[in-house]
């Protein structure tokens, strides 16, 4: 099963399916335990394949971990598309953005996956472009509704509440997030002040 919960076909006669299963297993382990505990043996056990299969498809653990992190990053693109569509449908309403952020924080596996990607990028600078896909993409999406500086501030706030959720094992309530997002977007009692 990959990090999004979708079963992956594994078959001796399906080498691509086996490769996907190995990558998905590595991604799950990275989310669960981080990069430092990733081994070919653990990936093989999680994927339900032989140890030799993992080394056949991936000659190094670094190659395997980068592919797993790329899988995690690819899921970001789908999330950004949903955020863009939802915000566009609601005219960039701060309450809708707050709800999107709150709903995201309510998915601990997704939060762990994104945090794992960020942490990996701090250990391997070559992975930074993958890790920054969410942040840069969110700034781009939000820039359709606010100026670029405000979009950046909102993305930084999103990263902050994500770290808060990871460190405190709880998320901020929707009202607190709505107040902060509304203030950052410049929407107050008097309405839009952009």
Rosetta silent file (secondary structure, phi, psi, omega in degrees, C-alpha in Angstrom):
SEQUENCE: XXXXXXXXXXXXXXXXXXXXXXXXXXXXXXXXXXXXXXXXXXXXXXXXXXXXXXXXXXXXXXXXXXXXXXXXXXXXXXXXXXXXXXXXXXXXXXXXXXXXXXXXXXXXXXXXXXXXXXXXXXXXXXXXXXXXXXXXXXXXXXXXXXXXXXXXXXXXXXXXXXXXXXXXXXXXXXXXXXXXXXXXXXXXXXXXXX
SCORE:     score description
SCORE:     0.000 S_00000001
   1 L     0.000  134.329  179.025    0.000    0.000    0.000 S_00000001
   2 L   -84.437  176.723 -174.622    1.482    3.413   -0.816 S_00000001
   3 L   -62.296  -17.905  178.235    1.465    6.414    1.541 S_00000001
   4 L   -91.843    0.354  176.709   -1.882    7.531    0.177 S_00000001
   5 L    88.961    9.883 -178.845   -3.440    4.178    1.045 S_00000001
   6 L   -91.839  124.066  179.317   -3.781    2.886   -2.526 S_00000001
   7 L   -61.024  143.747  179.002   -2.891   -0.815   -2.896 S_00000001
   8 L  -114.785  132.394  179.147   -0.008   -1.509   -5.246 S_00000001
   9 L   -68.430  134.151  176.179    0.090   -4.620   -7.403 S_00000001
  10 L  -127.103  122.924 -179.198    3.051   -6.887   -6.667 S_00000001
  11 E  -153.886  144.923  177.006    3.816   -9.730   -8.993 S_00000001
  12 L   -63.175  -26.797 -178.107    6.845  -11.607  -10.201 S_00000001
  13 L   -94.144    7.681  179.620    5.533  -11.058  -13.709 S_00000001
  14 E  -127.048   77.764 -176.345    5.057   -7.355  -13.130 S_00000001
  15 H   -59.884  -35.629  179.389    8.525   -5.877  -12.684 S_00000001
  16 H   -68.632  -38.627  176.361    7.211   -2.292  -12.785 S_00000001
  17 H   -63.576  -39.521  177.906    4.616   -3.133  -10.127 S_00000001
  18 H   -65.764  -41.966  178.088    7.348   -4.659   -7.964 S_00000001
  19 H   -61.469  -44.792  178.385    9.520   -1.580   -8.442 S_00000001
  20 H   -61.491  -39.077  179.116    6.576    0.674   -7.459 S_00000001
  21 H   -63.742  -38.548  178.754    5.960   -1.491   -4.394 S_00000001
  22 H   -65.992  -45.188  179.298    9.596   -1.099   -3.351 S_00000001
  23 H   -63.427  -44.116  179.595    9.460    2.679   -3.787 S_00000001
  24 H   -63.105  -40.782  178.465    6.160    2.908   -1.901 S_00000001
  25 H   -63.697  -41.679  177.977    7.548    0.777    0.933 S_00000001
  26 H   -63.113  -41.495  178.660   10.617    3.011    1.160 S_00000001
  27 H   -62.445  -42.968  179.011    8.387    6.095    1.242 S_00000001
  28 H   -61.114  -42.328 -179.577    6.290    4.577    4.038 S_00000001
  29 H   -68.080  -36.947  177.118    9.408    3.799    6.065 S_00000001
  30 H   -63.769  -43.530  178.122   10.804    7.292    5.540 S_00000001
  31 H   -62.606  -43.330 -176.065    7.529    8.771    6.756 S_00000001
  32 H   -71.746  -44.719 -169.251    7.443    6.395    9.708 S_00000001
  33 H  -126.167   -5.126 -177.130   11.093    6.455   10.810 S_00000001
  34 L    87.553  177.321 -176.726   13.011    9.010    8.758 S_00000001
  35 L   -73.562  -32.997 -170.732   15.929    8.501    6.396 S_00000001
  36 L   -65.781  -27.482 -179.050   18.484    7.310    8.922 S_00000001
  37 L   -95.917    6.899 -178.118   16.735    3.985    9.629 S_00000001
  38 L   -77.801  127.321  175.033   16.091    3.124    5.979 S_00000001
  39 L  -136.200  157.509  175.955   17.752   -0.097    4.830 S_00000001
  40 H   -59.355  -38.879 -178.382   17.309   -2.366    1.828 S_00000001
  41 H   -63.204  -45.298  179.410   16.342   -5.173    4.234 S_00000001
  42 H   -65.858  -39.634  178.600   13.566   -3.141    5.898 S_00000001
  43 H   -64.092  -44.502 -179.958   12.256   -1.979    2.515 S_00000001
  44 H   -60.132  -44.450  179.573   12.218   -5.544    1.202 S_00000001
  45 H   -62.774  -43.501 -179.068   10.292   -6.740    4.260 S_00000001
  46 H   -66.681  -38.891 -177.253    7.758   -3.893    3.977 S_00000001
  47 H   -80.155  -15.411 -177.953    7.314   -4.406    0.214 S_00000001
  48 L    73.417   34.824  178.408    7.034   -8.176    0.536 S_00000001
  49 L  -126.438  169.441  178.252    9.888   -8.806   -1.893 S_00000001
  50 L   -73.881  156.712  177.457   13.298  -10.409   -1.580 S_00000001
  51 H   -59.210  -38.763 -179.397   16.281   -8.386   -0.483 S_00000001
  52 H   -64.001  -27.243  177.986   17.881   -9.046   -3.863 S_00000001
  53 H   -66.320  -39.080 -179.200   14.886   -7.411   -5.574 S_00000001
  54 H   -66.831  -39.235 -179.905   15.544   -4.108   -3.824 S_00000001
  55 H   -78.120  -21.502  174.833   19.198   -4.120   -4.822 S_00000001
  56 H   -67.749  -45.619 -177.365   18.312   -5.231   -8.363 S_00000001
  57 H   -81.122  -28.359 -176.694   16.091   -2.193   -8.909 S_00000001
  58 L  -136.066  108.709 -174.992   18.141    0.228   -6.817 S_00000001
  59 L   -68.640  -22.930  179.361   21.899   -0.172   -6.665 S_00000001
  60 L  -134.995  155.493  176.941   22.229    2.180   -3.713 S_00000001
  61 H   -65.890  -33.111  177.784   20.129    3.144   -0.747 S_00000001
  62 H   -62.831  -43.629  177.903   20.542    6.777   -1.758 S_00000001
  63 H   -60.898  -45.029  179.661   18.990    6.078   -5.169 S_00000001
  64 H   -64.117  -45.103 -178.145   16.074    4.254   -3.520 S_00000001
  65 H   -66.383  -36.660  178.304   15.487    6.963   -0.918 S_00000001
  66 H   -66.124  -38.060  177.664   15.541    9.698   -3.552 S_00000001
  67 H   -66.556  -39.751  177.741   12.963    7.829   -5.610 S_00000001
  68 H   -64.792  -41.271  178.222   10.802    7.386   -2.492 S_00000001
  69 H   -67.573  -34.062  176.281   11.099   11.070   -1.676 S_00000001
  70 H   -64.186  -38.174  175.815   10.194   11.904   -5.279 S_00000001
  71 H   -60.730  -45.346  178.509    7.016    9.829   -4.816 S_00000001
  72 H   -61.905  -41.200 -179.715    6.167   11.862   -1.724 S_00000001
  73 H   -67.566  -35.865  179.527    6.855   15.093   -3.616 S_00000001
  74 H   -62.699  -32.451  178.212    4.683   14.030   -6.563 S_00000001
  75 H   -67.090  -22.473  177.705    1.725   13.738   -4.218 S_00000001
  76 H   -64.277  -41.056 -177.961    2.248   17.398   -3.406 S_00000001
  77 H   -58.979  -41.554  178.408    1.346   18.429   -6.959 S_00000001
  78 H   -64.474  -40.932  178.139   -2.068   16.792   -6.683 S_00000001
  79 H   -63.513  -40.536  179.135   -2.661   18.548   -3.371 S_00000001
  80 H   -65.224  -38.988  178.639   -1.702   21.921   -4.821 S_00000001
  81 H   -61.729  -40.813  178.473   -4.088   21.464   -7.737 S_00000001
  82 H   -65.031  -43.539  178.462   -6.916   20.816   -5.281 S_00000001
  83 H   -60.317  -46.200 -179.085   -5.995   23.887   -3.216 S_00000001
  84 H   -60.083  -46.384 -179.330   -5.912   26.065   -6.352 S_00000001
  85 H   -64.091  -44.204 -177.805   -9.308   24.829   -7.566 S_00000001
  86 H   -65.613  -45.770  178.976  -10.961   25.194   -4.175 S_00000001
  87 H   -64.013  -41.176  179.272   -9.619   28.696   -3.562 S_00000001
  88 H   -62.216  -40.761 -179.552  -10.570   29.811   -7.068 S_00000001
  89 H   -66.489  -21.391 -178.669  -14.092   28.489   -6.597 S_00000001
  90 L  -115.538   20.583  174.304  -14.416   30.547   -3.401 S_00000001
  91 L    60.591   29.481  178.052  -12.726   33.739   -4.564 S_00000001
  92 L    71.231   24.894 -179.038   -9.681   33.314   -2.317 S_00000001
  93 L   -57.952  124.469  179.809  -11.789   33.418    0.856 S_00000001
  94 H   -58.192  -35.351  179.793   -9.476   33.327    3.926 S_00000001
  95 H   -64.917  -34.519  178.154  -11.926   31.072    5.788 S_00000001
  96 H   -70.109  -42.470  177.022  -11.691   28.531    2.959 S_00000001
  97 H   -61.666  -42.467  178.378   -7.885   28.654    3.019 S_00000001
  98 H   -61.561  -40.596  179.210   -7.960   28.168    6.799 S_00000001
  99 H   -65.401  -40.580  176.914  -10.268   25.190    6.375 S_00000001
 100 H   -60.409  -46.511 -179.829   -7.948   23.672    3.763 S_00000001
 101 H   -63.583  -44.293  179.559   -4.986   24.082    6.111 S_00000001
 102 H   -63.302  -43.625  178.682   -6.917   22.669    9.062 S_00000001
 103 H   -61.538  -40.283  176.997   -8.102   19.667    7.004 S_00000001
 104 H   -60.671  -46.743 -178.207   -4.504   19.010    5.931 S_00000001
 105 H   -64.813  -20.882  179.017   -3.309   19.102    9.532 S_00000001
 106 L   -78.881   -0.517  179.685   -6.004   16.549   10.424 S_00000001
 107 L  -110.396   84.872 -172.662   -4.171   13.986    8.234 S_00000001
 108 H   -58.715  -33.893  179.605   -1.214   12.907   10.392 S_00000001
 109 H   -67.260  -42.126  177.785    0.258   10.560    7.783 S_00000001
 110 H   -63.129  -43.432  178.998    0.278   13.331    5.174 S_00000001
 111 H   -62.528  -43.668  178.268    1.837   15.753    7.663 S_00000001
 112 H   -62.626  -39.539  179.818    4.490   13.166    8.576 S_00000001
 113 H   -62.807  -46.669 -179.291    5.227   12.553    4.897 S_00000001
 114 H   -67.047  -37.808  177.950    5.733   16.234    4.172 S_00000001
 115 H   -65.972  -39.843  177.571    7.814   16.688    7.304 S_00000001
 116 H   -60.715  -40.647  178.864    9.969   13.700    6.317 S_00000001
 117 H   -64.367  -44.062  177.751   10.559   15.309    2.937 S_00000001
 118 H   -61.370  -46.144 -179.215   11.581   18.602    4.563 S_00000001
 119 H   -62.931  -40.732  178.378   13.925   16.837    6.991 S_00000001
 120 H   -60.525  -38.493 -179.496   15.517   14.833    4.196 S_00000001
 121 H   -68.108  -27.230  176.512   16.214   18.054    2.319 S_00000001
 122 H   -73.927  -25.370  179.516   18.063   19.471    5.324 S_00000001
 123 H   -88.682  -28.495 -179.558   20.322   16.402    5.280 S_00000001
 124 L  -131.313   96.332 -177.707   20.757   16.277    1.505 S_00000001
 125 H   -53.529  -26.534  179.092   20.734   19.707   -0.157 S_00000001
 126 H   -64.665  -18.682  179.966   20.191   18.097   -3.575 S_00000001
 127 H   -88.260   -4.546 -177.151   16.693   17.188   -2.371 S_00000001
 128 H   -56.374  -41.740  178.533   15.687   20.793   -1.630 S_00000001
 129 H   -57.454  -37.211  177.009   13.906   21.300   -4.962 S_00000001
 130 H   -65.710  -46.089 -177.279   11.641   18.348   -4.123 S_00000001
 131 H   -66.036  -32.876 -177.424   10.972   19.616   -0.620 S_00000001
 132 H   -82.343   -2.442  179.841   10.266   23.136   -1.809 S_00000001
 133 H   -58.029  -42.290 -179.953    7.614   22.032   -4.306 S_00000001
 134 H   -65.984  -52.905 -176.044    4.862   22.495   -1.732 S_00000001
 135 H   -59.625  -53.687 -178.160    6.075   25.845   -0.436 S_00000001
 136 H   -63.290  -39.697  178.189    6.847   27.353   -3.847 S_00000001
 137 H   -65.663  -39.516  178.613    3.687   25.895   -5.350 S_00000001
 138 H   -66.225  -40.921  176.502    1.554   27.235   -2.523 S_00000001
 139 H   -58.965  -42.546  179.067    3.071   30.706   -2.918 S_00000001
 140 H   -63.556  -45.565  179.267    2.201   30.544   -6.615 S_00000001
 141 H   -61.591  -46.431 -176.977   -1.376   29.406   -5.916 S_00000001
 142 H   -69.534  -26.976  179.718   -1.909   32.054   -3.250 S_00000001
 143 L   -65.196  -13.863  173.903   -0.433   34.792   -5.446 S_00000001
 144 L   -74.502  -14.188 -175.127   -3.592   34.561   -7.542 S_00000001
 145 L  -120.446  -21.305  179.700   -5.475   35.961   -4.521 S_00000001
 146 L  -142.070  170.792  178.152   -2.945   38.136   -2.653 S_00000001
 147 L   -68.363  158.999 -176.355    0.335   39.902   -3.377 S_00000001
 148 H   -57.722  -36.712  179.338    3.493   37.710   -3.487 S_00000001
 149 H   -65.226  -40.976  177.815    4.789   38.913   -0.096 S_00000001
 150 H   -68.353  -39.822  177.411    1.496   37.972    1.568 S_00000001
 151 H   -60.126  -41.240  177.681    1.459   34.644   -0.263 S_00000001
 152 H   -64.514  -43.923  178.718    4.941   33.937    1.105 S_00000001
 153 H   -61.317  -39.554  178.166    3.874   34.893    4.634 S_00000001
 154 H   -65.529  -40.602  178.533    0.880   32.555    4.375 S_00000001
 155 H   -66.197  -39.360  176.684    3.086   29.680    3.184 S_00000001
 156 H   -63.289  -42.400  176.597    5.509   30.318    6.061 S_00000001
 157 H   -59.660  -43.251  177.960    2.547   30.263    8.461 S_00000001
 158 H   -59.036  -43.385  176.301    1.453   26.940    6.940 S_00000001
 159 H   -62.589  -40.403 -178.840    4.908   25.481    7.551 S_00000001
 160 H   -63.397  -44.507 -179.773    4.810   26.827   11.105 S_00000001
 161 H   -71.082  -24.909  175.286    1.486   25.253   12.018 S_00000001
 162 H   -68.358  -46.763  177.303    2.701   21.992   10.491 S_00000001
 163 H   -62.433  -41.381  177.932    5.773   21.978   12.727 S_00000001
 164 H   -56.775  -45.332 -179.433    3.556   22.951   15.662 S_00000001
 165 H   -63.418  -39.893  179.889    1.326   19.955   14.978 S_00000001
 166 H   -67.455  -39.720 -176.127    4.312   17.601   14.786 S_00000001
 167 H   -80.492  -27.719 -176.050    5.868   18.863   18.017 S_00000001
 168 H  -104.281   -3.673 -177.712    2.688   19.140   20.051 S_00000001
 169 L    55.880   24.262  174.469    0.819   16.082   18.746 S_00000001
 170 L  -154.219  159.835 -179.256   -2.199   18.304   18.271 S_00000001
 171 L  -109.516  158.967  173.820   -3.274   20.913   15.806 S_00000001
 172 L   -66.884  149.585 -179.979   -4.462   24.446   16.294 S_00000001
 173 L   -74.388  162.010 -175.175   -8.204   24.728   16.190 S_00000001
 174 H   -59.322  -38.028  179.582   -9.951   26.017   13.094 S_00000001
 175 H   -61.815  -43.497 -179.904  -10.862   29.354   14.726 S_00000001
 176 H   -64.203  -42.872  179.192   -7.216   30.117   15.565 S_00000001
 177 H   -66.130  -40.923  179.749   -6.088   29.229   12.052 S_00000001
 178 H   -62.734  -43.381  178.733   -8.909   31.265   10.511 S_00000001
 179 H   -61.096  -44.601 -178.620   -8.005   34.334   12.574 S_00000001
 180 H   -66.526  -46.711 -179.066   -4.341   34.109   11.586 S_00000001
 181 H   -63.787  -41.599  178.779   -5.007   33.479    7.890 S_00000001
 182 H   -61.777  -43.560  179.095   -7.584   36.287    7.785 S_00000001
 183 H   -64.426  -44.752 -179.793   -5.132   38.698    9.407 S_00000001
 184 H   -63.662  -36.086 -179.260   -2.311   37.700    7.057 S_00000001
 185 H   -79.180   -6.769  177.289   -4.543   38.094    4.026 S_00000001
 186 L    80.478   21.382  177.659   -5.550   41.574    5.171 S_00000001
 187 E  -102.635  118.056  178.385   -9.234   40.758    5.603 S_00000001
 188 E  -126.641 -157.966 -179.525  -10.689   42.213    8.751 S_00000001
 189 L   -60.653  -29.453 -178.149  -13.986   43.506   10.007 S_00000001
 190 L   -85.791   -0.204  179.787  -13.897   46.159    7.325 S_00000001
 191 E    96.914 -157.859 -175.328  -13.485   43.591    4.544 S_00000001
 192 E   -72.673  122.756 -178.978  -10.731   43.358    1.984 S_00000001
 193 L  -110.725   17.344 -179.263   -8.034   45.957    2.587 S_00000001
 194 L   -65.088    0.000    0.000   -5.661   44.986   -0.213 S_00000001
